[in-house]
Amino acid sequence: MSTFEREMQDPDFAKTHQEEYRELALSELLLTLMEEDDKSVRQLAKEAGVSAIATQNIRSGKSEDMRLKIFVGVVSALGYNIVLEKDGHRIPFSPSPS
C-alpha cells in the first residue's frame, strides 16, 4: 500500500484531499477554457457579469463555496452549458433569470 493510500484511509485527510482536489480541478478547468477562448480575467469577468476579483479567485483556486450564479455566469460566458446527467438521462440546466 502506498503512502497516499494509507493517508486516504484517514477520514479527515480524505475529506480535506477531496475538497482541495475539487478546487484545483475547477481552477484547471477554468484555465483551460480561458486559454481555448483566449480570454483574459477581465474580459471573462465582464462577459460573465462578475467582478474580476471573483474570476481571478476561481482561476487561482482561492474561491471557496462559489455561488452557483457566479459559476453559471462564467461557464456561460465561455460558451458552455451545464447538463445534469444520471444513468444516461441528460437534463440541460437553465437557471431562472434573476
N, C-alpha and C positions, 0 to 999 in steps of 0.2 A: 504494500500500500504506500502510495506517495505521501509526502508531507502535506500536500494540498488536500488529498482525500482524507487524511486524518483530521486536518483542521476543519474540513467541511462537516465532520461528524458533530462538532460543537454547534448547537443551535444558534447561539449568539453570533458566532463567527459566520455561519452560513447566511443568516439574515442580513448582516452587515455587508457581506460579499454580494449578495443578490441586489441589494439596494444600490451599491456603488456600481455594479455592473450595468444595471438599467440606466443609471445616469450617464455612464460612459457610452453605452450603446446609442442613446438618444443624441448625445453630443456628436458622436461619429456619424450618425445618420444625417444630422443637420449639416455637418461639414461637407459630406459627400454631395448632398442635394444642392447646397450653395455652390460648390465647385462645378457641378454639372451645368447649372444655370448661369455661372459666372456672376453671382450676386454678392454684393458687399453686405456687411451687417446693417449699415444704414439704409441701403436700398431695400433689403428684405423687411426691415422693421417698418419702413414707410408703407410698403405694399401690404404688410400684414396688419397694419393699424396698431402696432405695439411700439413700445419705446426701444431705442437702440440698446439701452442697458439690458432690458429683458432679453432681447435677441442675443446679445453678447454673452449673457449669463447661461443661456441654453447652450450656445455654441461651445462655451468653455467648460460645461458640465457643472457649473455652480448653481444652477437653478434647482431648487428643491420644491417639491409639491407644486409643479407648474399647473396653472389653471387650464382646464380644457379649452376655454375660449382662446387663450394665447396659442396653445398647440395647434388648434384647428386653423387659426389665422395664419400661422407660419407655414403650415403644410399647404394650405390653400394658395398662399402667395407663391409657393414654389410649383404650383400647378398640379398638386396631388389631391386625391380624395381619400377619405378614411372609410374602410369597409370592415364591418364586423363579420366574422366567419366562424361557423360552428358546424361540424360534421358535413362539410361541403356546401352548406347553405350560406349564401352571402347576402348581407344587408348593407347597402350604402348608408353611411352615417351623414345625416344632414342636420346640423344643429339648428334650433329655431333662431330666427333673427332677433337681435337684441334691440 
